Amino acid sequence: MLLSKLFIPITKDLPTEAKIKSHQLMLRTGMIRQSSAGIYSWLPLGFKVMKKIENIVRNEQNNIGAQEMLMPTIQSADIWKESGRYDDYGEEMLRISDRQKREMLYGPTNEEQITEIFRSSVKSYKLLPQIFYHIQWKFRDELRPRFGVMRCREFYMKDAYSFDLNENEAVLSYNKMFFAYLKTFQKLGLKSIPMKADTGPIGGDLSHEFIILADTGESKIYTDKKIFDISIDKYQNTDASLKKMRTDFSQFYAVTDDKFKSEDFDKNVKKEDQIQTKGIEVGHIFYFGDKYSKPMKCSVDSKEGKKIFVKMGSYGIGVSRLVAAIIEAKYSKEKMKWPKLVSPFDVVIIPAINKNDNSNLDKAKKIYDELKTNGIDVLLDDVEENISNKFKKHDLLGIPFQIIIGSKTKNNMFEFKEIDKESQMLDLNEITKLLKN
């Protein structure tokens, strides 16, 4: 892509309404634009990052055998009344009526919808277990939307739902999702810590939040620093390995503020190992048994011919929120560095362009064409601008690799640089091989 053709409305001034660095950066680099309070348009740069995050989330869901589907954003109020949550959910739910005066709502979550689909289609234990997921827009009418896409009203979310015959099998599904979440955040370049958490309006008695450490986080967290030493790479997607994974994480104290008790913290964690800080929730999983299946009469026939209410769990990841969470984790000293798998481009070519000399731009275009031929997603800064301003702009955009065409360029050797590392002189073949690897 040529920068001169890319719709990327960069602003020089720091947005006054933005209080945290992710909101500031996303507005300054033209990733988003506010439409109304807590509702944003996603412009090409931000949308591209979000879709790459979505694909990573999708791949890890598929890896544990979850099946993708798509449910509507608008739901009937009837199924929420059936579950008992229509009145309990509160003013965060946007309630509407269609022209026939039927009560509808803009879905804040999908437990009722997926339960209605399952009960009308599955009648036998032979089809269990099942895990379904979809990636869809949600709406929750936050009283005070703030921090950009971190706490907004309309957001893009992956939510999954498991159906099992009994509690033991349901916990295995829970463990699979626990594993998938840790793998997802690892691929996004984030170190997430699973923490016991309150179940809130979802319900149930087993719940974990996945938290990344950040000063701007709204969650207070208390944990043992030794939990950071656990590597997810040593576990596999087998029942025995996943059970051991949960045991390994559970041996260390890790809770959010709603579960915190100072006496338990002091009893279970040595003073020198105690961590008290803030974090950002990037995922939340729940097991709630028959909380929804029982009132909605979602049952299957057991092997013995008895009707059994299925055991359920739900599992959410805020895909749009993750864009901001990555920025909070990676942005430092006026520089952004996107993890390679979610960067809007693989590499940017930055030529020094003079009014009376197009030689650097010509070299840059040849490199651009060669990299595109090799399947590399490349951005060429073909805008006539002071080179120092270009460096500042691209440090802000955070594309991890830069090819600089300027005074150091000699013959077929070009300056190749990874953000926050020393540059090196490489030829085009070496650059291409490095980027493809």
C-alpha positions, 0 to 999 in steps of 0.5 A: 500500500502507498501511504499517499493512498492510505486513508489514515488521518493522523493528527499532530495534537494530543486529543484532549478527550483521551485520558489513556495512551491507547485511546490517545494513540488510536485517535492520533493515528486515525485507527478509530473515530467517535460516532457518539458516546462509547460508539466508534467507527473503525477506520482502515488501520484500526480495522486491519489490526482488529481483523488480524486479532480476530483471526488469531482468536478464531484459530485457537478456538478451532484448535480445541474443536469449537465450531464457529457460527453466527447469531444475530445482534437483535434478540427476542425478549421472550427467551430472556424472560424465560431465563429470568434475566430480562428484568435482572440485567439492568439498564445496560441492556438496550431494549427496543420494540419492532413495528409489531410491538414485539419486545426485542433487545440488542444482545449484550451476550448470547447465553439465552440465544444459544440455549434456544438453538441447542434445545431445539436441535439436540435431543440425545447425549450422543451429540455431546459434548459441544462447543460453539462460538461466534464473533459478533458485535455486542451492545451494553449501555455503559453509564459512563463509557470511557477510555476509548474502546477499552470501555465502550458501549458497542464492541466486537466480541468472541463468545463461546458456549459449551454443552456437556452431559455432567459436571466432570465433562463440563470442567474438561470443556472449561479447561480446554477454553482456559488453555485456548485463552492462554495460547491466544494471548501468548500469540498476541504477545501478551502475558496473561494471568488467569485469576479467580473472579466473581461471576457477575450477571452471567451467574455460576460458581466457577469463573476466571478472568485473564488479566494483563498487567497495566497501570491503566487497568480498572481491575485491582489484582493480587497474586504470587509473582511465581505464577509468571514462571508457568509456561503454557508451552509445556501443556497439550490439548489432552484431558490429562495435560489440561487438568495438570495445567489447571492444577499448576495455575491453581497452586498460586494465589491470584485473584481480582479485588472482588475475591480478595481477602487480605488474610488469605493473601498473607497466608498463601503468599510470602511477602517478597512474592506478593504483587499488588497492582492493576490489570486489564481484563482481556478474557473471562470464562464461566461455568454455570451448570444448569443456570440457563438449561433448567429454566429454559428446559434444555435437556437431552436423553441420557444413555438410560433414557432419562431427561438430563439438563445439560451443563453449560459454560460461556467464554468471552474475549473482547476482540476490539478491546484487545487492540487497546490492551496491546497498545497499553502493553507495548506503547512506550516513550512515544513509540508503538511496536505491534506484535508481528502477527497483528501489525497492520503491515509487515514492514514499511519502506521509508525513503528520504525524498528530495524535490529535485531527486527521485532516486531514493523513491525509485529504489523504494518502489523497486523494493516495494514491488519485489516484497509484494511479489513475495507475499509480504504486506508492505507500506511505502511512505511515498509522501514528500516530507522531512525524513525526521518527521517520517521517523516520528510518524512511523514510530507512532504507527508501530509497524515493527520493521523499517527499510530506510532508503537514505544516506546509508544506502549504497549499491544494493545494501539497505538499512533494515531496522526493527523498532527498538533495535539497532539497524543493519545493512542487508541486501534485498534477498536477506531482507526478504528472507528475514521477513518471510521467516 
